[in-house]
Amino acid sequence: MKFLFDLFPIILFFVTYFVTDKDIFAATAVTIAATIAQVAWMWFKHRKVDGMLLLSLFLVVGLGSLTLVFHNKTFIMWKPTALYWAFAVTLAGAKLALGKNLIRSVMEKQMTLPEPIWSRLMWSWAGFFVFMGALNLFVAFRFSEETWVKFKMFGGLGLMLVFVVLQSMMLAKYIEDTPEKND
């Protein structure tokens, strides 16, 4: 359910784009409103908002507003790249500047891995985010607007799913099976 909640603004962007006969500006306005509503809901429900969601809010409102004010779709097309690259910089920066592996911080309660594997996992995620940011720009500026919208909805999510499955396959050999207890 959280996955759908996280995708809420993207889904509304996609639906609005096609319902309004490919009006990227209407889709952008809906996305800004949806992201604000999403953050407000999280705040009222949990009195806390995840840092990634706040970053997304900042980028959606900032680049979305520039899109609407200047009536230029380029700004909103840069948003996924800015978000992906911010994730990559955060992961790499935490490791290089602070010696902290943020992937490990998030996942170490679920599994125990040797240090080199944690490092490989973190760098593979950082590299994946750099790749995704570059791929977004390639699709945004080499293909039609409609192709970019479809890529944003399906291509990005599909590649993320493939990457997670590949990561899971790599990590599977490090996960120990625990025998079930018979009560």
Secondary structure, 3 states (H helix, E strand, C coil): CHHHHHHHHHHHHHHHHHHCCCCHHHHHHHHHHHHHHHHHHHHHHHCCCCHHHHHHHHHHHHHHHHHHHHCCCHHHHHHHHHHHHHHHHHHHHHHHHHCCCHHHHHHCCCCCCCHHHHHHHHHHHHHHHHHHHHHHHHHHHHCCHHHHHHHHHHHHHHHHHHHHHHHHHHHHCCCCCCCCCCC
